[in-house]
Amino acid sequence: MQWQYRADHPATALDTDGDTVYVAYNSGALIALDANDGSVRWHTELKVDGAPTTALSLAVAPQGHLLIGTVDGRILECPPRP
């Protein structure tokens, strides 16, 4: 094992672009981890029009955009974060 990241909630989806590992949790959290060492790059709560939602699926698209399938049947495209 190269690294480990422990969270308080079960992960519902994850994907990587090789540099970053993106993880969605059943709490509605979305987190980006450095693929080399597991350190947190950024963390956010997933919201649609200000209302919390939960990701059930997650895929990295070209240019680092994230495609997210939500528990309420939406598909979201989110731009990459710094």
N, C-alpha and C positions, 0 to 999 in steps of 0.2 A: 504494500500500500504506500502510495506517495504522500497523500495527505487525507485529512478527514475534516468534515464540517458537521457540527451537531446543531440541529434546530429543535425548537420546542413543539413543532407541528409536523405531521406527515407531509411529504412531498407528493404532489399530484402529477407533476410533469417536469421534465428537464430536457435541455438540448445544449449543444456547444457549437461554437464557431472555431474551435481550436485554441483560442486565446482566453475566452470567457465561457464559464458554465452558467447557464441561466436556469433557475429553479423556481417553480411555482409551488406554493403551499396551500393546504386546505383552509388556512386562516385568511387567505386573500393576499398574503405577502408575495412579492416577487423580488428575487435577489439575484445579483450577478457576482460570481466568484472568479477570482483569478485561477485559470486552469493550471498554472505552474505550482502554486502553493496553497490554494484554497482560501486566500484572504478575501474579504468582502470588498468589492469594487463599488457597489451601490445597492440600496435597498429601498423599496417603495411598497405601498399598499395599492393594490389594483382597484381602480374605481372607474365606473362608467357614468358620465353625467353627474359626478359627485357621489354616487351610490356605490358602496363596496360590492365587489363581486369576487368569485373564486374561479381560477383557471383550472380547467380539466385537461387541457392539452397545450403544448408549447412547441414552436418550431422557429429556428433562426432562418430568416429569408435573406436574400441578397442585400448588401450594404448594411448588415447588422440589424435590420428591422426584425421585430419579433411578431410572429403570428400566434395569437392566443385564442383558444376556444374556451368559452366560459360556461359555467354551470347553468346559466339562464339561456343558453342557445345562441349566444353572439359569437362572432369571429371578429377579433380586433387586430388591427395592424398598429404597432407601436414603433416610433422611431428609436434609433439607438440613443443611448445616454452617454454622457462623457465618462 
